[in-house]
Amino acid sequence: NIQEAAAFLNAPEGMHLLAKTSEGLAGDTVRVDIGGQDWYLKRVSKKLGKGADDGLRALSAEERSSNEIGMREIVRRLFSSSFDVAPEAISIQHGGEIFVLTKGAAAAPDPARVGKMTLNQRVDWSILRLVFRAEDTNRGNILFNESAKPTLIDFEKVIAAPLDPAAFARGANDEIYAKGFRGVSLDGNDMAPYHARAEQLRARFADPAFVAELSAVLERSGWSPERTATYLKAIEVNLKNFETNVQVYFNEVTKTSLHGRESIGAGNEHAPALQLGLSAAAHFYEPYTWSTSGGSRSRGIVGCHEEHIFRAALKDIGGEMIAEIPVPGFPGMTFVRYQLHEMQDGSFQPGLRPRTYPKTIVDAKLWPQERLAEFGGSLFAEAMKKTDYVPGLKEYKVTRDGVEFILYVTDGKMTSFGAEAFAGKPAYVRPDPPPVPTARAPIKRNP
């Protein structure tokens, strides 16, 4: 196990086990001290967790460990103007197990800075994902400090095959909004810099000497010659298709972003309230977050009311759907109840007491953000006709076609809304689990 590996390395390096940091789908990780420096020792599991996708399952433990080493070298050679990587990393085989030991970076995740990366960083991030198929490029694997360059970590999932445009297009929305991929800007995009960067790489890959150098780098990192050759050919194919594939990202942003669409309410009798509906509609399409209050008590998943984004978020953090009830008279709108385990140390912990939460989710095809904004704005306008705004009052209720909607208002602006009460038939209810037998305490009797 990983503690034995730490003990194995302890004698020559002076390694001291500090703490277990994570247990993921592909292995568990401990933080260790070597000569006063933080390092991270990851056991690369041969058996993956239930949530691992087909792409990850197709990779052997040996391939995943060599991905970690090889992609760091590629980033150093081709993307060093945009990103840093961990300064040192080594793959170790010991006792039938495979480990990756990586020197810690003095940086940490910062979701606010992910959305503020420079244009060149966004372009390079999209190329890493779409051309080099480093598919763990998400907001949790990009770290920030005082440096202008973020640090990238976790390169286990590198796919040595051409990207399937059709399959990619189906998952683009989840990548952008549920996983927080920011290879594109939510404020709009220009293809010119993406095309220019792709042309630079096409020129380099047309040079046999460069291809031979990259091939040698990957083989020194543990890649087999056959897999290396397959991967380099896939990169050439992905470079040819890059502009087509990155346009899918652009289209998703254009379809779901409300930036620059403030004229949506022009000429509408509820125009002022419509503008208040914009922020609520945007909230429906936010990437998921979760927050805590009172220590380990969770407020559940925040944002991501769009159905596909929500389901991806629920799966990602190990939650479970309890019930789904279509909202009558509003096709594409569903009231759900879902369950999460209580939080501990900033993450959801299976095994702790589960908690159940309500949420209204919508089908993006039937409820695009423009329609959500108009509907939410009309609800707010109706609420204002019945009740004057009272400072500090954060909830209003409005009945529309037999459904009671609750409106959440902060500082006079509606931030979200959802179905609160109606007579509806559940489309899905999770079966009750079998009762768990409990031992009864012996009865004490007075002598």
N, C-alpha and C positions, 0 to 999 in steps of 0.2 A: 504494500500500500504506500501511499504518498509519504507517510511518516517514516517508513523504512528507507525510502529513497533519500529523505533528508538526512537520516542517520548515516547512510552510505556515503553521502557527500560531506558529512560533517568533519571527518578526520583531515582530509587534505585542504579543505577550504575554510574551516572554522565556521561552519554554518549553524545557525541557531533558529529553530522553528519559532515563529512569532505568533501567527494566527492563521486560521483557515479563512480565506476571503470569499470563496464562492464554490458552488457545486452546480455545474451546468449540464446541458444535454450531452456535451462531448467530453466531459471530464471535470475533476475538481482541482482547485488551486489553493496553495498555501503561500503566505508571505513569509519570507525567511530573511535572516540577517547574515550577510557575508562581509566580514571586515568592516562593519559599520554601515554598509550599504543595503538598501532594500532590494531584494530580488523576488521574483514570483516563479514558483515551481508548479507546473501543471502536469497532472497525469492525463495522458491522452487515452481516453477510454476506448476499448475495442468494441464494447457494447454501448450503443447510444440510447439516450432517453426516449420516452414515448413521443415527445414533441418534435423530434428531429425530422426534417423533410427528406424527400427522396434524394436531393442533390448531396446532402451531407452523408446520408446512408451509403451512397455509392462510393464514398472515399474510405480507404482503409486507414487504420491508425497511423501507419507509416507514412501514407500520403499526406495526412493532415499535419503531422509533425514537420514534414519537409516543406509543406506550404508555409508554415510559420517562418521558417528560415529563408526560403527562397523569395517570398514576396517582400520581406524586409530589404533584401538586396536589390530587388527591382525598384522599390520606392526610392532607395538611396541613389540609384543611377538615373532614374527618369523623372522623379517627382520631388526631388530635394528642394526645389525652389518654393514649393507649396507646403510640404509636410516634413516633419521629423518622424523617426521611428525609434523604438527602444535601442539604446546604444550597443547592447550586446545580447546575443541569444544563442543557445546551443541546444541541440537535440541529444537526448541520452537514452540508451537502451540498457535496462538493468532488471534482472530477475524476471524476464518475460514481459516486462512493462516498458512503455515508452513515455518519456518525460520531456517537456520543454522548459528550460530554465532561462528566464528573461530578466535582464536588469531593469529595475523599476525606473520609471520616468517621473520627474518632479512635476506632475501635471494631474489634472482631474477633469471629469466630465463637466460641461457647462452648457446646458441647453440653450441659454440665451445667446451664447457666442456662436453656436452652430448656425443659427440663422443669419449671422453677420460676417460669415466668411467672405473673403475677397472673391471677385469674379474668377481670377485665375485658380483659386483653390476649389471653387465649385466646378469649374471645367475639369480640373485634374481628378477630382473625386468622382465625377460622372464617368471619366475614362477608366478609372480603376474598376468601377462597377460594370460598365457595359463592354469594355474592350478586354481588360485583363481578368474580368469575372471574379474579382475579390468580393464575394457576396456577403461578407460580414461588415460591409461599410454602412454602419448605421450610427445614430447619434450617441449610443453608449460606448462606441469604440473609437471615438475621437476626443482627445484630451487637450486641455488648455492650461497655460500658465501665463507669465508676463511676456513670453516670447510672441512674436507675430505669427509664428508657424505652429499650428496644432501638431500633436503627436498622434499617429495612428497605431492602434494595437489590434490584435486578434485577426490573424490571416488564415485560420484553419480551413475555411471553406473557400477554396479556389477551384473553379470548375474548368477542366482542360478540354472544353468542347465549345463549338460555336454557340452563341446565344440564339435561342429560338424566339424570333420576333413576336410570334403570336402568343406564346406562353408568357413572355415578358410583358406584353401590353396588358394582359389580364391582371397582372399583379402590380402594375405601376401605381395605382391609386393607393393601395395598402402601403407600398414602400414610402411614398411621399408623406402620407398623413398619419398612418399608424406607426410606422417605424422611424419617421422623422428624417428620411433621406433628404439631404439638401444639396444634391448635385445641381439643382436648379433653384432659381429664386421664386418665391411666391409672389413677387411684385412684377413679374414679367421677364422675358428672356429674349436675347438676340442670338441667332445661330452663328453669326460671324466669328466670334472668338472660339466657339466650340469647333467650327470647321477649320480654323487656322491651326489650332493645337493638333487636331487629327492629322492635318497635312504634314506637320512636323514629324509626327510619329510614323506616318506612311513612308516618308523619305528615309528615316532611319532603318525601318524594317526592310527597305529595298536594298540595303547595303549588306552583302553576305558576311562581311567581317563583323558587323555589329550583331547579326543574328548568331554567328558562331560564338561571340563573346557571351551573349545572354544565355546561350545553350550551356556553355561551360559553367556559368554562375549557378544555374539551376541544378546541374548534375553535382556540383560540389556541395549543394545544399541538401542532397539526398534524393533528388528526382531521378527516376530511371531514364535512360536514353529514349526509350519508346514514348513515355509520357511527356518528356520534354519536347520531342518532335511534334507530337500531337497538339500540345499546348501552343507552340509557336505558330503552327498552321491555323489554329483557332483564332489566335490574336489577329492574324492577317485578315481572316474573314470578318471578324468583329469590327476591325478598322474600316472595312469597306461599307459596313452597314451602320456605322456609328451615328451619322446625322439622322438617318431614318429612325433609329432607336431612341435617340435623345429627344426627337420631336414628340415621341409618345409622352415623355415627361412634360414637355411644354404644353401639349394638349390638355393633360390632366390639370395643370395649374390654371390654364385659361378657363377650363370648364367649371372648376370648383372655387376659384378665388373671386372675391368680391372687390379686390383692390381696383380703384379707378372706376367703379360703377355707381357712383353716388347719384347719378341721374335716374336711377331705377324708379324712383317715386314721382318723377316729373308728371304733372297733370293729374295725379291721383288725389282724391279728396282726403285721403289719409296720409299725404306725403310726409308731414313732420313725424308722425308715428312710424311711418315706413323706415325712416332713417334710423329710428331706434331699433327697428327689426333687423337691420343689417348686422349689428354686432351679435344678436342672438342667433341669426342664421349662420354666421361665420363660426360661432361656438359649436354648432352641430358638426362641423367638418374639421374641427381642431384635431391635431394629433393627441393621442390619449396621454393623460398624466394621472397620477394618484397623489393623494395628500393625507396627512395624518393630523389628528387632533386628540389631545388628551393621551399622549403616549402611544400606546399600541392600537388605539381605536381608529379605524380607517373611515374616510368619507367615501371610499370607493373610487370608481373610474370617473374622471372629470373630462368633459368634452366628448368628442367622437360619438355623436348620436347617429351618424350615418351608418347604416346597417353593416356594410362590409368592414368599415373601419372598426366598429365596435366589436364585431365577432373576432377580428384579428387581434384586437387588444385583449379581449377576454381569454383567448387561447394563449396569447403570449405570456400572460401572468398567471396562468393556471387556474382561472376561474371556471365556474360552471353555470350554465343556463338552468333556471328553475322553472320558468313558465313564460310563454309567449301568447299574448292576447291581441289580435288585430283590433284596432280602434274602429268601431262601426261608423260608416259614413265617410271615412277618410282612408281610402285605399293606399297602401304603401306605408302607413303609419302603424307601428306596433308598440304596445306597452309590454315591457318585459320585467321579470325579476331574475336577478342573477346573484350568485354567491361567491364571496371571496373569504379567504382565511384572514384572521387578524394580522396586523403588521408587527414586525419586530426588527429592529435595527434597520429600518428604512425599506424593507422588502416583505412581500407576502410570504408567509411561512405555512406550507401544508402541515397539517397536524395540530395547528392552533385552532381555537374555536372559530367556526365559520360565521359570517355575517351575511345577511341578505339585503339587497338594495333594489329600488325600482328605477326604471329608466324608460324614456320614450325614444325609439329609434325609427329611422325613416329610410325608405328605398330611394337612392339618389336619382334613379331614372324617373320616378314619379314626383319626387320632392327636391328638385335642384335648388340651389341657394336663392335664386331669384324668387321662386315660389314661396320658400320658407320665409324670406324677408317680407314679402307682401302679406302672407297669412299672419305672421307674428305681429307685423305692424298694425294690421286691422284689429287684432285682438287687443293690442295695447290702446289703440284709439277708442275701442268700445269700453275698455276699463276706465279710461279717463273721462268718458261721458257720464259714467255712473259714480265715480269716486274721484275727488280731488287728490292730487298727489300729496302725501303726508310724509315729511322728512322722517327717515328712519324706517318707514314701512317698506318691506322688501318683497312682499308677496301679494299678488292680486289674483282673483279667480274670475273667469269669464266662461259662460256656457255657450257653446256653439253647436247647433244640431244635436242636442241631447248629450254632448260630451263636455264635461267640466275641465277646462284647461287652467293650469296654474302658471302665472307669469312671475319670473324672478327679476326684481328691479334693484339696481344699485346706483345711488346718486342720481336718481331720476331717469336712468337708462335701463331698458330691459336687456338683460344679459343672456337669458335662456327662457324657454317655456316648454311645457309638456302636458300630456293628457293626465288628468288627476283622477277622475271618477267617471265611470260609464258602465252600462250593462253590456258586457261582452262575453263571448264564449272562448275559452282558451283554445289556441291552436296546438299548443304543446304544454304538457305539465310533466316534470320529471317524476318518475315513479319514486315512491317513498322507499328509502333503504330499509332492509330488514332490521328489526330492533336488536340492539346489542345487549346480550344478557349481562346482568350485573350481580355480583355476589352480595348476598344479604348478610348484614352484620348479625352475629349471634345475639339472642335476647338474653339480657342479664336479669336474673330474678333474685329477689331478696331471700336470703336463707330463712 
